[in-house]
Amino acid sequence: MNLGIEGIMLLGALVGFATTYQTGSLWLGVLAACLVGILAGLLMALMTVFIGVNQHVSGLGVTLFCTGLAYYAFRVIFGTPANPPQIQPFAQVEVLSGVSILGTILRQYPLTYYAILLVPIVWWVLYRTSFGLKIRAVGENPEAADAAGINVYGVRTVALMISGGFMGIGGAFITLSALGFFTFDIIAGRGWVCIALVIFANWNPIRVLWGSFIFGGVSSLQLRLQLTGINFPYEAFLVLPYIVTIIALTIANRNAAYPAALLKPYKRE
């Protein structure tokens, strides 16, 4: 349970933006965000896998550390400008542009398409490969996995590093695709929503995709509702996606099948 995701995404957003700002390469920014996410995942592994620190405490510590580091690095690199520095973000990919509704739906950023493509790939790795079997084994019964010759510490460390890389890229999407600039609190709780989506989906990548569509759809809906001119506090529209996420999580949590070894550090005897 990596509660460091909020901070890792923020640090990935800053590193990706700063790298692109300095080099002019968006893909180099994505790579840099991925690498810093991998390092943050390795830090999480050091505390939870090898030292055995409580995963809640260490995750929040990683979030605080990465958040502070991102804010400090931003001020060191850019100072305190009156207007935030900007870059030219990824352009949306035009697919079936001649078809009005479908063309609008399919007009997305390259990273969006890569994220959707990753869903079946991750599902296949988890459920159809020996590496995926090892990941599920060390999450369900690390003692039995160790007895079978699986390096529990190594598999858990690699899993945290891979997921950390994805978190870094997820944060970089905000600065390199959606906005084109970096501001404080740019992640705005999306990392916590990601954790809620994983629980909602019972750790199944396909269901995570559908949960993401729900959250993204409601986020878009609240923006549309603000443009209608309804006489209603705009803050209520902003919290709407998070309310829907909490409701969905509450309903799904009744039948959630947690990995048996979740939150339990493994110590080889």
C-alpha positions in Angstrom: 0.0 0.0 0.0 2.0 3.0 -1.3 0.4 6.1 0.2 3.3 8.0 -1.2 1.5 8.2 -4.5 0.3 11.8 -4.0 3.8 13.1 -3.4 5.4 10.9 -6.1 2.9 12.3 -8.6 3.7 15.8 -7.6 7.4 15.3 -7.8 7.0 13.6 -11.2 4.9 16.6 -12.4 7.7 19.0 -11.4 10.6 16.9 -12.7 8.9 16.3 -16.0 8.0 19.9 -16.4 11.5 21.2 -15.4 13.2 18.7 -17.7 11.1 19.8 -20.7 11.5 23.5 -19.8 15.3 23.1 -19.9 15.6 20.7 -22.8 12.6 21.4 -25.0 11.8 17.7 -25.2 8.5 16.5 -23.9 9.4 12.8 -24.1 12.6 13.5 -22.1 10.4 15.0 -19.5 8.3 11.9 -19.4 11.4 9.8 -19.0 12.8 12.0 -16.2 9.4 11.8 -14.4 9.5 8.0 -14.7 13.0 7.8 -13.3 12.3 10.0 -10.3 9.2 7.9 -9.6 11.3 4.7 -9.7 13.7 6.2 -7.2 10.8 7.2 -4.9 9.5 3.6 -5.2 12.9 2.3 -4.2 12.8 4.6 -1.2 9.4 3.2 -0.3 10.8 -0.3 -0.7 13.8 0.4 1.6 11.5 1.4 4.4 8.7 -1.1 4.0 10.3 -4.2 2.4 13.7 -4.2 4.1 13.2 -2.2 7.3 9.6 -3.2 7.8 8.3 0.2 8.7 4.5 0.6 9.0 3.3 1.1 5.4 0.8 3.9 6.3 3.4 5.9 8.2 6.2 5.4 5.6 3.8 6.2 2.7 2.7 9.5 4.3 6.3 10.2 4.9 7.2 9.7 1.3 4.3 12.0 0.3 5.5 14.7 2.6 9.2 14.3 1.5 8.4 14.3 -2.2 6.0 17.3 -1.8 8.5 19.3 0.1 11.3 18.4 -2.4 9.1 19.4 -5.3 8.3 22.8 -3.9 11.9 23.4 -2.9 13.2 22.4 -6.3 10.6 24.6 -8.1 11.8 27.7 -6.1 15.4 26.9 -6.7 15.0 26.4 -10.4 12.3 29.1 -11.2 12.4 31.4 -8.2 9.1 33.1 -7.4 7.8 34.4 -10.7 4.6 36.5 -10.9 3.4 34.2 -13.6 4.2 30.5 -13.7 6.6 29.4 -16.5 5.0 27.6 -19.3 5.9 25.0 -21.9 4.2 23.8 -25.1 2.4 20.7 -24.0 1.6 17.6 -26.0 -0.9 18.2 -28.7 -4.0 16.0 -28.8 -4.1 13.2 -31.4 -6.8 13.7 -34.0 -8.6 10.4 -34.7 -11.7 10.3 -36.9 -11.7 14.1 -36.9 -14.4 14.1 -39.5 -16.9 12.3 -37.2 -18.4 14.9 -34.8 -19.1 13.0 -31.6 -16.8 10.0 -31.9 -14.0 12.3 -33.2 -14.3 14.5 -30.2 -14.2 11.5 -27.8 -11.1 10.1 -29.5 -9.2 13.4 -29.6 -6.9 12.6 -26.7 -3.3 13.2 -25.6 -0.7 10.5 -26.6 -0.1 9.7 -22.9 -3.8 9.0 -22.6 -3.7 6.3 -25.3 -0.6 4.8 -23.8 -2.3 4.6 -20.4 -5.3 2.8 -21.9 -3.0 0.5 -23.8 -1.2 -0.4 -20.6 -4.4 -1.8 -19.0 -4.5 -5.0 -21.0 -0.7 -5.2 -20.9 -0.6 -5.0 -17.1 -3.5 -7.5 -16.8 -1.6 -9.9 -19.0 1.6 -9.5 -17.0 -0.3 -10.1 -13.7 -2.4 -13.0 -14.7 -0.6 -14.7 -17.6 3.2 -14.5 -16.8 5.4 -16.1 -14.2 6.5 -12.6 -13.0 2.8 -11.7 -12.4 2.3 -15.0 -10.5 5.3 -14.1 -8.3 3.8 -10.6 -7.6 0.5 -12.1 -6.6 2.1 -14.8 -4.6 4.2 -12.4 -2.5 1.1 -10.3 -1.9 -1.1 -13.3 -0.8 1.3 -15.7 1.0 4.9 -14.5 1.1 5.9 -17.4 3.4 4.8 -20.0 0.8 6.4 -18.0 -2.0 9.7 -17.9 -0.1 9.5 -21.7 0.4 9.0 -22.1 -3.3 12.2 -20.2 -4.0 10.8 -16.8 -4.8 12.8 -13.8 -3.6 10.0 -12.0 -1.7 12.1 -8.9 -1.0 13.3 -8.6 -4.6 9.8 -9.0 -6.2 8.2 -6.5 -3.8 11.0 -4.0 -4.5 10.7 -4.4 -8.2 6.9 -4.0 -8.0 7.2 -0.8 -6.0 9.8 0.6 -8.4 7.6 -0.2 -11.5 4.5 1.3 -9.8 6.6 4.4 -8.7 7.6 4.9 -12.4 3.9 4.9 -13.4 3.1 7.4 -10.6 5.8 9.7 -11.8 4.4 9.6 -15.4 0.9 10.1 -14.1 2.0 13.3 -12.4 3.9 14.4 -15.5 0.7 14.0 -17.5 -0.8 17.0 -15.7 2.1 19.4 -16.5 3.1 18.0 -19.9 -0.3 17.3 -21.4 -3.3 18.8 -19.5 -1.8 22.2 -18.5 1.6 23.0 -19.7 2.7 24.6 -16.5 3.4 23.7 -12.9 1.7 25.2 -9.8 1.6 24.1 -6.1 -1.1 21.5 -5.3 -1.4 20.7 -9.0 -2.2 17.0 -8.2 -5.2 18.1 -6.0 -5.8 14.7 -4.4 -5.7 12.6 -7.5 -3.2 10.3 -5.9 -5.6 9.4 -3.1 -8.3 8.9 -5.7 -6.0 6.4 -7.5 -5.7 4.4 -4.3 -9.5 4.4 -3.9 -9.9 3.3 -7.5 -7.6 0.3 -6.9 -9.7 -0.8 -3.9 -12.9 -0.1 -5.9 -11.6 -2.4 -8.6 -10.4 -5.2 -6.3 -6.9 -4.9 -7.7 -8.1 -5.8 -11.2 -6.6 -3.5 -14.0 -9.7 -3.8 -16.2 -12.0 -2.6 -13.4 -9.5 0.2 -12.6 -10.0 1.5 -16.1 -13.8 1.6 -15.7 -13.4 3.3 -12.3 -11.1 5.9 -13.9 -13.7 6.5 -16.6 -16.3 7.2 -13.9 -14.1 9.7 -12.0 -12.9 11.4 -15.3 -16.5 11.6 -16.5 -17.8 13.2 -13.4 -14.8 15.6 -13.4 -15.7 16.7 -16.9 -19.4 16.9 -15.9 -18.7 19.3 -13.1 -16.8 21.6 -15.5 -19.8 21.5 -17.9 -22.2 22.3 -15.1 -20.1 25.4 -14.1 -20.4 26.7 -17.7 -24.2 26.4 -17.6 -24.5 29.4 -15.2 -26.4 27.5 -12.6 -26.6 29.6 -9.4 -24.7 27.3 -7.2 -21.4 27.6 -5.3 -18.6 26.4 -7.7 -16.9 24.7 -4.8 -19.7 22.2 -4.7 -19.0 21.3 -8.3 -15.3 20.9 -7.6 -15.9 18.3 -4.8 -18.5 16.4 -6.9 -15.9 13.9 -8.4 -14.5 13.1 -5.0 -18.0 12.6 -3.5 -18.8 10.1 -6.2 -15.5 8.4 -5.6 -16.2 8.1 -1.9 -19.7 6.7 -2.6 -18.4 4.2 -5.1 -15.6 3.1 -2.7 -18.1 2.7 0.1 -20.3 0.4 -2.0 -17.4 -1.6 -3.4 -15.6 -1.9 -0.1 -18.2 -4.3 1.2 -17.0 -7.0 -1.2 -13.4 -5.9 -1.5 -11.0 -8.9 -1.6 -7.8 -7.5 -0.2 -4.5 -9.3 -0.8 -4.0 -11.5 2.3 -0.5 -10.0 3.1 -1.5 -6.4 2.4 0.1 -4.0 5.0 2.0 -6.9 6.6 5.8 -6.6 6.4 7.6 -9.9 5.7 10.5 -11.0 7.8 12.3 -14.2 6.8 12.9 -16.5 9.7 
